[in-house]
Amino acid sequence: MIKISDLYHVLTAVVPLYVAMILAYGSVKWWKIFTPDQCSGINRFVALFAVPLLSFHFISTNNPYTMNYRFIAADALQKVIVLVVLAIWSRTSSRGSLEWSITLFSLSTLPNTLVMGIPLLKGMYGEFSGSLMVQIVVLQCIIWYTLMLFLFEYRGARMLIAEQFPDTAGSIISFKVDSDVISLDGKEPLETQAEIGEDGKLHVTVRKSASSRSEIFSRRSHGPNSGLSLTPRPSNLTNAEIYSLQSSRNPTPRGSSFNHTDFYSMVNGKAANLSPRQSNFGNLGFDEERGNGVYGQGNSGSGYPAPAGAGLFSPVTGPASAKKKGNGIESGGKDLHMFVWSSSASPVSEGGIHVFKGGDYGHELGVGAHPKDYDDFGREEFSFDNRQNPNGNDKEGPVLSKLGSSSTTELHPKAAMETKPAAMPPASVMTRLILIMVWRKLIRNPNTYSSLIGLTWSLVSYRWHIVMPAIIAKSISILSDAGLGMAMFSLGLFMALQPRIIACGKTIASFSMAVRFLTGPAVMAAASIAVGLRGVLLHVAIVQAALPQGIVPFVFAKEYNVHPDILSTGVIFGMLIALPITMVYYILLGL
């Protein structure tokens, strides 16, 4: 039976966290103590030092040889059950999609264990529950967040291939990614160079577009006083980009113009019978019936029409490349094609992304988007559906140029997939590409190093009873002790910088809260009972599943632009209602 003293003990452990969050909120919202740039600086400190050292402290002081494997199995089984159900749903339901599967997986299985879970569960069930939470944190950092990165990069790779190689993706046998490309999230325009090998297969090189490189050079050359935005600096809890000043990512026209007919003809040995279209560069196709140029892809990935000055040539090829092509200059008889890719849902941030990559969602959801658009469930599924831009014109999806015809074909997601599923490269090729991108993300993430080093040290120290030197231990503890409070303080700053606490609309907010606080604990209860958890361990498992939404999944969602407003609502609104909800679970389970 839960006593009043027990409830007071829990509140003693948790209320100070909310005090830090409220003080931060008031410092920005009411008292105007911190500017957005100062909030960004605080967040960088938390992301680069406080939270990684906090993770290291908890993991390195936890004995890995006394881990409760049944408890870990219950946690893993919960996530596997959710993954399997979502995979089946995405395959069989007309409303299913990879994007919604990722979002629902985050909402139902990835709580805020490090910041909120450890102090809360310690207050409820004692020190041993804190050790169980650390075990969950280790698995989250090493396994489940890596799996989420894999899914996000897989989504990015599918988008890139579907847009640039809609008919020839099955012929791709290798990808080479330049070292300066660290993600396929679609924020920066990428160009792909496809080379047809002697075997008739495609060898693709992915690199940053020439326009993107020249823009970065121009920004660095002119400095902050030139009227240009500063280059984003990569860092956050999961290597998400933080913008210390205002940033703007203008949509870039996608110059996808792969000559599919030439490719098929070359494979069949009939290339000599066809003359390549001289106008097959950038956004220009050629209408044989009218004898003039028409746009094969007249709209950019973000719904913007091609600029008047860049209509004939993409930023990659340019007039010089077209001239060389027109003169018949080839390299070794191999046809090279350049493409520019930018996500069709590239966010445009005008308010600055200050804390945990937050910002003005009215701008970041997409040009002309509004949070109320989420009132219809499933409306923001990833698709190439036409959407309204601020001028009232439809945003068109990618359009394919067809040789010998001036018609264009719009890719409608559901209809196209039902009639003709898009071909993809072999699984081994896709897996290698995704693993390369995930690895590049992980090695730039300070939490990756803190978790692995902390786990390694705990294995060594508890195996041979080695004590960390006091000078090192105190150097770490002076920052890690501040990590918990600073993390909550940063969360309060993030809340204050948002225009609305409920950014995704009431309907989707209610649905996401039900997933977070009802579905997640229910699946965890079933998984725990299945592996044989009983008594206090079962209670701990259920309560930790009812914690508020984790911050790291939100940063991922923001970085890859996959329902960031839903995850933002889960973090902010979920944090506000989490304490009474977890207290209800605590009381009911203690009856």
Disulfide bonds with the S-S distance in Angstrom:
none
